[in-house]
Amino acid sequence: MLSHSDLSIGHKPRPAEETGLLLREVSRRLVEARERFLGFPGNMAFDDSDSGHLLAALANNVGDPDSEDASGVHTKLFEREVTAWFTALAQGDPETTYGYVTSGGSEGITFGLYVGRRRLPHAPVYASSAAHYSVRKAADLLRMPLVTVECGPDGAMDAEALAKLCRAQRHEDEAAGRPPRGAVLLATAGATMGGAFDDVPPLREAAGAAGPCYVHTDAALGGIVAPFSTPRPAWCLGDGADSVSVSGHKFLGVPVPCGIVLARRELLPSFPVGEYVGARDHTLACSRSGLAAVLLWKRLRQLGTCGLRTLVHRCQDTAEYAVGALAAVGAHPGRHRHALAVTFDRPPEEVCRRWRLSAEGRRAQLIAMPHVTRRAVDELCAALRQSDPPVPSPSRWAVAVRDEDAYRAEPAAAQHRPA
Ligand SMILES: Cc1ncc(COP(=O)(O)O)c(C=O)c1O
């Protein structure tokens, strides 16, 4: 057990050997944790310890990836490859799409909303009730009013509910005799809880009732899942989004938090940039991780687009397997189409803690990330079988059980429900 006193930082240097032992212990624990890391969208399947040599020097990508900077100690060449790859995946035009490697999905959301606000300075943000909490944070930081839109039975934003809200806003603007404020729409591709995909084209059309519209898609996990799903959810630049973001430590399993954001170049606001930096800079930060850019590049090169496709399909199969296994122990699973997430009745707290399940209200969730095996699912189900039966209740995810895939698993639930 590591304690505060083991880790305390004192006045004097401590022996390197002792520090090294502590670091080994940390990595041992992190690696061990992956066995039961079932409920969060971090991919623990990869081991990048062969790239430890990258820690021998600072790699700082200050400013835009396609701009040199005065320090010269960067990995922007790799960053450009990564953003070009994601631009193609998101069906962006390589000539007119801007992108960079962020600190994670949340920076991508903040960047997208910022570009939206610069384009439509008085527009509120419209996001579904299933949007990630970082959307609220970003809207607050940017002082943009946030309007929550209901989800439909499939867990995705309801286009009719959005149109109604946008029409009401337009009427308000007309009544006040001001130009339409428009709408900044935040679509989610792969909701944090439940994994539903918002359908960008009808939502964009619905938001048009408010006047001009800007769309950002938060595709933190779904940006890698959607392109390889059939039928393909409409989430990306090619489907009408103006900007999109994805996390790099989620499906891609980069061992440091990171992400990618893309936006239509013509919409970019210009920031003040310190002359000393010697670079153009449209990013939110100044210093950015050159290490993350290289590790993202490494993962994409290692897998290739075909390898990623295979991995996504394997994970979707595991999610489907989990639906059957959870139904068999009476946990009432629900799974949205394409999702890696499977929700089920929330088990007792010790089961949630042991298996690192995410939970909200009366539902818990497992996410079939690449390190999640059928064996781990079986072990969880064995634990569920032995735990006190949860009280099943309707919740917003219970609606997800209507998904055809989940229904297929229902008869098994009836047969194997514990007494
Ligand atoms: C849909 C969605 N958006 C954004 C985020 C936040 O991403 P990050 O943790 O990379 O900042 C998450 C995290 O789980 C998420 O699920």
The ligand as an ORCA input file, in Angstrom:
! r2SCAN-3c Opt
* xyz 0 1
  C     -19.077     11.544    -25.034
  C     -17.891     12.046    -24.263
  N     -17.442     13.282    -24.507
  C     -16.383     13.788    -23.870
  C     -15.713     13.055    -22.921
  C     -14.548     13.643    -22.217
  O     -13.400     13.231    -22.885
  P     -11.958     13.382    -22.220
  O     -12.011     12.544    -20.977
  O     -11.045     12.854    -23.270
  O     -11.764     14.829    -21.919
  C     -16.136     11.753    -22.631
  C     -15.448     10.943    -21.627
  O     -15.827      9.868    -21.275
  C     -17.247     11.232    -23.326
  O     -17.707     10.008    -23.095
*
